[in-house]
Amino acid sequence: MSDRRTKVGNTANGFSYEEPLIFEHSTDGRDGFSLPELDVPPVDPTELLPEGAVREDLRDLPEVSEVDVVRHFTRLSTWNAAVDLGIYPLGSCTMKYNPKLNDKVASLPGFAAAHPLAPDELMQGFLQLCHGLEQQLAEVSGMDRVTLQPAAGAQGELAGIMMIRAYHEHRGEKRSQVLVPDSAHGTNPASAALNGYSVTSIPTGEDGLLHPEAVEAAMTEEVASLMITNPSTLGLFEEHIARICEIVHAKGGLVYGDGANLNALLGITRPGDLGIDVMHFNLHKTFSTPHGGGGPGAGPVGVKNILAPYLPTPVIRKLGGDEGEGYVLDYELPRSIGRLHGNNGNAGMLVRAYTYIRSLGPEGLKRCAEMAVLNANYLLARLREHYHVPFDRLVMHECVLSDKFLHETGVTTLDIAKRLIDYGYHPPTVYFPLVVAGAIMIEPTESESVESLDRFAEALIAIAEEAHEDPELVRTAPHHTRRTRLDETRAARHPVLRWQPERSA
Ligand SMILES: *Cc1c(COP(=O)(O)O)cnc(C)c1O
């Protein structure tokens, strides 16, 4: 075993703790606070509470000191892979570096301490920022109007398809279907189905692209919308996008653009100019706001003017003329699909995205896209001899490999992903897109230097070599982690959500 521990990538693996549960740190009578003596008459709270609201037994709560709590959670926090620790090459997710400037601006007291229910007059700076962000996103995408409300790409899709449905219904048309290419992200069919549409999958061609003929064959007046991701989840630019949009429009349908891969297009081309009618932006992908634990997401939606009457309310309106100056939240939109988020959406994320866009400017955004595409093609060039490349052509911001070259070794994509952890890397997206068997989908983003890309490529190349020389080593990875190979589904099938003292006793 010890020789297996010699190869390490970009994280240290010494000094690692086995961390007990917080309950197991508990010592009877220990606590983490001290309160001053009461200077008012004491009241027994149990007499004020309704029957049944008073807990008889507090035994199972952990009794710990402040330092126990801080150390416990600080240690746990070091168990996470994070974009601040190293490359996080999760295809389709655009795990780019989140500049600290974004956090600095979001923590300015005027933003961080603003009350979400403050009246518009007291929120002018924030509303101006939101209005500016809407305009920036419209400019980048070629859309006419933007809503900042949705909390994630998936909710943006839901909002977009709701607006499409409202549009058709207002015209007195009952359409029943949404077309989705077979390379699409699972949220696309889900958003269509949540709106009551049946989903028709359209096959992509041998080159991985969506072809006009396939859309033409499926397109009828029953179809409300085609949802398309460009670049697709295969990392390929949908070359026939303009023609495809024409085909959908000719039959009265609208085109939904899944903007998760917008990072590849910034400043180079605009979905709105290609024929897209409505699209979402993932601020936590393209615009460098944190994913998951670092903060909530944000999935603004841009629309062409034909869908503007259906935008969620409130919309931010810039006053003019007799109205005076400033910004207001406008609730008067009779055909609106309604509210999608409390208050102003995930406000802190909007400030971060705005900061990112303003700090880069148009030239900087374009350079992001160029560097993201260059990095993906560089990795592909380094890996092409070692891994099977299902669609070997110029890619956009991500590349898709597969485990096909390794079939005779018995090593699969899952094993490669697990072995990468031993090298100190968060694995890429695996087994997606579904159209590639054993897919390994790598998106390096523009954040990585050539040295970082080389180290990552060398780890993957070393694993391909190990797969031939010592397949068992790869198939039983990871070896350097606190736990080795876990049952991938057990935690989901048999969740243990409550601490049970007898289990640890
Ligand atoms: C990430 C992603 C989504 C969903 O976005 P969330 O912000 O995670 O809800 C949709 N489509 C594609 C292609 C994606 O990569």
The ligand as an ORCA input file, in Angstrom:
! r2SCAN-3c Opt
* xyz 0 1
  C     -25.846     23.641    -15.054
  C     -26.732     23.422    -16.218
  C     -28.125     23.620    -16.133
  C     -28.853     23.909    -14.826
  O     -28.398     25.035    -14.185
  P     -28.407     25.175    -12.578
  O     -27.960     26.565    -12.376
  O     -27.479     24.135    -12.055
  O     -29.822     24.944    -12.144
  C     -28.863     23.481    -17.285
  N     -28.282     23.131    -18.460
  C     -26.958     22.917    -18.570
  C     -26.372     22.559    -19.904
  C     -26.137     23.044    -17.453
  O     -24.817     22.813    -17.541
*
